[in-house]
Amino acid sequence: MKTIELNNGVKMPLEGFGVFQITDPDQCEKAVADAIRSGYRMIDTAASYNNEEAVGRAIADSEVPREELFVTTKAYIQQMGYDRTMRAFEESLQNLGLDYLDLYLVHMPFGDYYGSWRAMEKLCREGRIKAIGVCNFMSDRLMDLCWNVEIKPQVNQIERHPHYQRADELKLMRELGIQPEAWAPFAEGLKGMFEEPILNSIAKKHGKTPAQVILRWNVQNGVAIIPKSVHRERMVENIDIWDFELDEDDMELIAALDKNCPSMLDTRKPSEVRRVYYYLRNPVLTSL
């Protein structure tokens, strides 16, 4: 597994395993265990996924030393603010059964995330978190945060896939020294992602699958990835992307697929903001 060095010197795997929408505890525990056995060393969860305890059990039962794993979780909107994030961090750490986190993220660009950031900076200085970052921050909020904090984010986790490529935002993140990480790199197959003729043609050329092409395209753009699956054969397929390389023609063809709009989440759209806040009162993960 290749790694990338974050702006504070911490090394993070370029590919990890996500557990969003794996709400059944037994299924989640098994999925994480299978992922670790398949070679994944970065596990991504969140307080709002309601599966941190299952993730923690799988990690505890793993024969992989803790220092070889890179564990990420996130604080959601209702956990924003200095004191709330301090409590949220302790709860997540207890749920996961860990004594430190590799990466802790602000999950949404809403609420008092500046207060949260001060708490995360303190925890980072104390060595209880190795790296801190954000999710779903557009360029304006990301720049504003960077210019008003003592520790810049190490990571910005965003929706990023062939239909929503965000070239300008990636350029800004490079300028700021922030590592982009793609959640839902397949956009859950929405808008005919896996049926795209270009992706299928490139996959055939390399003897790979469209999913592997998408993941490889991301990492060649310097974007970390956290694909999710509950099927071990798909986990193995998703991690088998390090033995081929897309050429310049492949990359140009994929660039032409950009629709320049999100398939899953638009934090600037009022209806989406309402939906995100509605989730606080009705935490049904399948709706997010």
C-alpha positions as CSV (number, residue, x, y, z in Angstrom):
1,M,0.0,0.0,0.0
2,K,1.4,3.4,-1.0
3,T,1.3,6.2,1.5
4,I,1.4,10.0,1.2
5,E,3.0,12.4,3.7
6,L,0.6,15.0,5.2
7,N,1.6,18.6,5.8
8,N,2.6,17.7,9.4
9,G,4.8,14.8,8.4
10,V,2.3,12.0,9.2
11,K,2.1,9.3,6.6
12,M,-1.4,8.2,5.5
13,P,-2.3,5.3,3.2
14,L,-3.6,6.4,-0.2
15,E,-6.3,3.8,-0.1
16,G,-8.6,2.9,2.9
17,F,-11.8,1.2,3.7
18,G,-15.0,3.1,4.4
19,V,-18.0,1.9,6.5
20,F,-20.7,4.5,5.7
21,Q,-24.2,2.9,5.6
22,I,-23.0,-0.4,7.2
23,T,-25.4,-0.1,10.0
24,D,-25.7,-3.7,11.1
25,P,-23.1,-4.2,13.9
26,D,-22.2,-7.8,13.0
27,Q,-22.0,-7.0,9.3
28,C,-19.8,-4.0,10.0
29,E,-17.5,-5.9,12.3
30,K,-17.1,-8.7,9.7
31,A,-16.6,-6.2,6.8
32,V,-13.8,-4.4,8.7
33,A,-12.2,-7.7,9.7
34,D,-12.3,-8.8,6.0
35,A,-10.9,-5.5,4.9
36,I,-7.9,-5.7,7.2
37,R,-7.3,-9.3,6.2
38,S,-7.5,-8.2,2.6
39,G,-4.7,-5.7,3.1
40,Y,-6.4,-2.4,4.1
41,R,-4.7,-0.5,6.8
42,M,-6.8,2.7,6.8
43,I,-10.3,2.4,8.3
44,D,-12.7,5.4,8.0
45,T,-15.8,5.7,10.2
46,A,-17.8,8.6,11.9
47,A,-19.8,9.2,15.0
48,S,-22.9,9.7,12.8
49,Y,-22.5,6.2,11.2
50,N,-23.4,4.6,14.5
51,N,-20.9,1.8,13.9
52,E,-17.7,2.9,15.8
53,E,-18.1,0.1,18.3
54,A,-18.2,-2.6,15.6
55,V,-15.2,-1.1,13.9
56,G,-13.4,-1.1,17.3
57,R,-14.2,-4.8,17.9
58,A,-12.8,-5.7,14.5
59,I,-9.6,-3.7,15.1
60,A,-9.2,-5.3,18.6
61,D,-9.6,-8.8,17.1
62,S,-7.1,-8.1,14.3
63,E,-3.6,-9.5,14.5
64,V,-2.3,-6.3,12.8
65,P,-0.4,-4.1,15.3
66,R,-2.2,-0.9,16.2
67,E,0.7,1.3,14.9
68,E,0.2,-0.2,11.4
69,L,-3.4,0.9,11.2
70,F,-4.6,4.4,10.3
71,V,-8.0,5.0,12.0
72,T,-10.3,8.0,11.1
73,T,-13.5,9.1,12.6
74,K,-15.5,12.4,12.5
75,A,-17.6,14.7,14.6
76,Y,-21.0,15.6,13.3
77,I,-22.9,18.9,13.4
78,Q,-24.5,18.4,16.8
79,Q,-20.9,17.8,18.2
80,M,-19.6,21.1,17.0
81,G,-18.2,23.6,19.5
82,Y,-15.1,23.3,21.8
83,D,-16.7,21.5,24.7
84,R,-19.0,19.3,22.6
85,T,-16.1,18.2,20.4
86,M,-14.0,17.4,23.4
87,R,-16.8,15.1,24.7
88,A,-17.4,13.7,21.2
89,F,-13.8,12.8,20.8
90,E,-13.8,10.9,24.2
91,E,-16.9,9.1,23.2
92,S,-15.5,8.0,19.8
93,L,-12.3,6.9,21.4
94,Q,-14.2,4.8,23.9
95,N,-16.4,3.4,21.2
96,L,-13.4,2.4,19.1
97,G,-11.5,1.1,22.1
98,L,-8.4,3.1,21.2
99,D,-6.1,5.5,23.0
100,Y,-5.4,7.8,20.1
101,L,-6.8,8.6,16.6
102,D,-4.8,8.8,13.5
103,L,-7.2,11.3,11.9
104,Y,-10.1,13.3,13.3
105,L,-12.4,15.3,11.0
106,V,-15.1,17.9,11.1
107,H,-17.8,16.1,9.2
108,M,-19.8,19.0,7.8
109,P,-19.1,22.7,7.2
110,F,-21.9,23.8,9.6
111,G,-22.2,24.8,13.2
112,D,-19.4,26.1,15.4
113,Y,-16.6,24.2,13.7
114,Y,-14.2,26.9,14.7
115,G,-14.7,26.0,18.3
116,S,-14.3,22.4,17.4
117,W,-11.1,23.2,15.6
118,R,-9.6,24.7,18.7
119,A,-10.4,21.5,20.6
120,M,-8.9,19.4,17.8
121,E,-5.8,21.5,17.8
122,K,-5.4,21.0,21.6
123,L,-5.9,17.2,21.2
124,C,-3.4,17.2,18.4
125,R,-0.8,19.0,20.4
126,E,-1.3,16.5,23.3
127,G,-0.6,13.6,20.9
128,R,-4.1,12.1,21.2
129,I,-4.7,12.8,17.5
130,K,-2.0,12.5,14.8
131,A,-3.7,14.5,12.1
132,I,-6.8,16.7,11.9
133,G,-9.0,17.7,8.9
134,V,-12.4,18.5,7.5
135,C,-15.0,17.0,5.2
136,N,-17.1,18.6,2.5
137,F,-15.5,22.0,2.8
138,M,-15.7,24.1,-0.4
139,S,-12.8,26.3,-1.4
140,D,-14.1,29.5,0.3
141,R,-14.7,27.9,3.7
142,L,-11.4,25.9,3.4
143,M,-9.4,29.1,2.7
144,D,-11.1,31.0,5.5
145,L,-10.4,28.2,8.0
146,C,-6.7,28.0,7.0
147,W,-6.3,31.7,7.5
148,N,-7.8,31.7,10.9
149,V,-6.4,28.7,12.7
150,E,-3.0,27.8,14.2
151,I,-2.9,24.2,12.7
152,K,-4.0,24.0,9.1
153,P,-6.1,21.0,8.1
154,Q,-4.1,18.0,6.9
155,V,-7.0,16.5,5.0
156,N,-10.2,17.6,3.2
157,Q,-12.5,14.6,2.5
158,I,-14.8,15.4,-0.4
159,E,-17.2,13.9,-2.9
160,R,-14.9,13.2,-5.9
161,H,-15.4,10.9,-8.9
162,P,-15.3,11.0,-12.7
163,H,-18.6,12.9,-12.9
164,Y,-17.5,15.5,-10.3
165,Q,-13.7,16.1,-10.7
166,R,-13.3,19.4,-9.0
167,A,-10.0,20.3,-10.7
168,D,-9.9,23.9,-9.4
169,E,-10.5,22.8,-5.8
170,L,-7.8,20.2,-6.0
171,K,-5.4,22.8,-7.3
172,L,-6.2,25.0,-4.3
173,M,-5.8,22.2,-1.9
174,R,-2.3,21.5,-3.4
175,E,-1.5,25.2,-2.9
176,L,-2.7,25.0,0.7
177,G,-0.9,21.8,1.4
178,I,-4.1,19.9,2.2
179,Q,-4.5,16.3,1.1
180,P,-7.8,15.6,-0.7
181,E,-9.6,12.3,0.1
182,A,-12.5,11.0,-2.0
183,W,-15.5,9.6,-0.2
184,A,-17.9,7.6,-2.4
185,P,-15.3,7.5,-5.3
186,F,-17.9,5.5,-7.4
187,A,-20.7,7.9,-6.5
188,E,-22.5,4.7,-5.5
189,G,-23.0,4.0,-9.2
190,L,-25.3,6.9,-9.7
191,K,-25.9,8.5,-13.2
192,G,-24.7,5.3,-14.9
193,M,-21.1,5.5,-13.6
194,F,-20.3,1.9,-14.2
195,E,-21.9,1.9,-17.6
196,E,-19.8,4.7,-18.9
197,P,-18.3,3.4,-22.3
198,I,-15.1,5.3,-21.8
199,L,-14.5,3.7,-18.4
200,N,-15.3,0.2,-19.7
201,S,-13.0,0.7,-22.7
202,I,-10.1,1.8,-20.5
203,A,-10.8,-1.1,-18.1
204,K,-10.7,-3.6,-21.0
205,K,-7.5,-2.1,-22.3
206,H,-5.8,-2.7,-18.9
207,G,-7.5,-6.0,-18.0
208,K,-9.2,-4.3,-15.1
209,T,-12.7,-3.3,-14.0
210,P,-14.3,0.1,-14.3
211,A,-14.2,0.4,-10.5
212,Q,-10.4,-0.2,-10.5
213,V,-9.9,2.3,-13.2
214,I,-11.9,4.9,-11.2
215,L,-9.8,4.2,-8.1
216,R,-6.5,4.3,-10.0
217,W,-7.5,7.6,-11.7
218,N,-8.1,9.1,-8.3
219,V,-4.7,8.1,-6.8
220,Q,-2.9,9.2,-10.0
221,N,-4.4,12.6,-9.4
222,G,-3.0,12.6,-5.9
223,V,-6.4,11.9,-4.2
224,A,-6.7,9.4,-1.4
225,I,-9.7,7.0,-1.6
226,I,-11.9,5.1,0.8
227,P,-14.1,2.7,-1.2
228,K,-16.7,0.7,0.7
229,S,-18.1,-2.9,0.2
230,V,-19.4,-5.6,2.4
231,H,-18.3,-8.3,-0.1
232,R,-14.7,-9.5,0.4
233,E,-14.2,-10.3,-3.3
234,R,-15.0,-6.6,-4.1
235,M,-12.7,-5.4,-1.3
236,V,-9.9,-7.5,-2.9
237,E,-10.8,-6.0,-6.3
238,N,-10.8,-2.5,-5.0
239,I,-7.3,-2.8,-3.5
240,D,-5.8,-4.4,-6.6
241,I,-5.0,-1.2,-8.3
242,W,-1.2,-0.9,-7.7
243,D,0.0,-3.1,-10.6
244,F,-1.1,-0.8,-13.5
245,E,-1.0,2.8,-14.6
246,L,-3.3,4.9,-16.7
247,D,-1.6,6.7,-19.5
248,E,-2.1,10.3,-20.6
249,D,-4.7,9.3,-23.2
250,D,-6.7,7.5,-20.5
251,M,-6.5,10.5,-18.2
252,E,-7.7,12.8,-20.9
253,L,-10.6,10.6,-21.8
254,I,-11.7,10.4,-18.1
255,A,-11.4,14.2,-17.8
256,A,-14.0,14.5,-20.5
257,L,-16.6,12.7,-18.3
258,D,-16.8,15.6,-15.8
259,K,-20.3,16.9,-15.3
260,N,-19.1,19.6,-12.9
261,C,-21.8,19.0,-10.4
262,P,-22.2,16.7,-7.3
263,S,-24.1,13.5,-7.6
264,M,-24.6,13.0,-3.9
265,L,-24.2,16.2,-1.7
266,D,-24.2,19.9,-2.4
267,T,-23.6,21.8,0.8
268,R,-24.4,25.2,-0.9
269,K,-27.9,24.1,-2.0
270,P,-30.6,25.1,0.6
271,S,-32.6,21.9,0.1
272,E,-29.4,19.9,0.8
273,V,-28.6,21.9,3.9
274,R,-32.1,21.2,5.2
275,R,-31.6,17.5,4.5
276,V,-28.4,17.4,6.4
277,Y,-29.9,19.1,9.4
278,Y,-33.0,16.9,9.2
279,Y,-30.6,14.0,9.6
280,L,-29.8,15.2,13.1
281,R,-33.4,14.6,14.1
282,N,-33.9,11.5,12.0
283,P,-30.6,9.6,11.8
284,V,-31.5,7.1,9.1
285,L,-28.2,6.7,7.3
286,T,-29.7,5.5,4.0
287,S,-31.0,9.0,3.4
288,L,-27.6,10.7,3.5
